[in-house]
Amino acid sequence: MATAVIDRAVFAELQASAGADFVRELIDTFLEEAPPMLAELGEAFAEGRAEPFRRAAHSLKSNASTFGAATLAAAARDLELQGLAAATPAALATLAQQYAAAAAELKALRDA
């Protein structure tokens, strides 16, 4: 059985504490803001700009953690902590794939 992309216990706790309507708004905001963060990571990597790279990775990590997207959060954390030295095109592509999987699952949870 495949592991859930979104930890359902974390997601349920978020809904219990913030309310389902607010969580739907949070999901929409995440779905809107994460793609520009991923783009900023790629641009900062390509241009060798360490601080914007770290900030974008940090923001993505924090937002993913909020929803229980642990794999996405861990990958973003690794990039945040290791910075440009750890970044590769493959790592950024994997991060984008992890975001796509999290986004799809969050959309399903939002619309359930």
N, C-alpha and C positions, 0 to 999 in steps of 0.2 A: 504494500500500500504506500502511495506517495505521501510525503510529508506536506502538510499545509504550508503554503507560502506565508499566510497570516496566522499567527498564533491565536486561536479562537478564545483562549482564556484571557489574553491581554486585550483583545478586541471587546470581549464581553465586559470586562472591567471598565474599559473606557466608556462604553455605552452606559453602564450603570452609574458611573460618576458624572458624566457630562450630558447624558441624555441622547437618545437615538437621533433626534432631529439635528442637534448640534454636531454629532458625529458625522452625519451625512454632509453637513456643510464643511467640516474638516476634510473629509475625503475629497470633496469637490475642489477645495483649495489646494490640497496636496497634488491632485491630478493636474491642476493648472500650473502649479509652481515647480514641480519636480523636473519636467522637461527642460525649462530654462537652466535649472541647476546642473543638469547633465550636460547641457550645451556649454555652460561656463566651465565645467571641469575639462571638457575637451579643448576648449579655446585656451584656457590657462595652461594646460599640459603642452599644447602645441607651441605656445609662446614662452614657456618656461617661467610663468608667473606663479610663484609658490604660494603667496598669501591668498589670492583669489581662489586658487585650487583648494587650499586647506579650508577656507570658509565655505565653499560650495559643498565639499565633502562633509563638513561638520553639519551643515543645515540638512542635507539629505539624510545623514545618519540620524539626527534628532527626530526628524519627521517620520522616518520609517519606523523608528523605535516606538513612537506614539501609538502606532497601529498594530504593533507586534510583527512587523516584517523583519524578523531577526536576521535572515540571510542577507537581505539588502542592507540592513543597518550595519552588520558586521563587515561587509565588503567596503562600505563607505567609511566606516571607522578605520579600517586598515589603511585606506588611502589618506584619510585625514592625518593619522599618526605618522605614517611613513613618508607622506608628501610626494613630491615629484620624483624622488629617488625610487619609489616603489611603483610608480605609474608606468603602464605600458598600454599600447593600443588594445591589447587583448584584455587587460584588466578593466579598461573603460567599456569595452564591448560587453563583457560579462556583467558589469554593473548595470548597463542599459537593459540587458536581458532580464536581470533580476528585478529591475524596476517595472518592466513590461508585465512580468508575471504577477508582481504585487498589485499593480494597477488593475489588472484584469480581475483579480480576486477581490480587491476593494470595491470595484464597480458592482460585482455580483453581490457582495455583502450589503452595499448601499441600496441596491434595488430589490433586495429580498423582502 
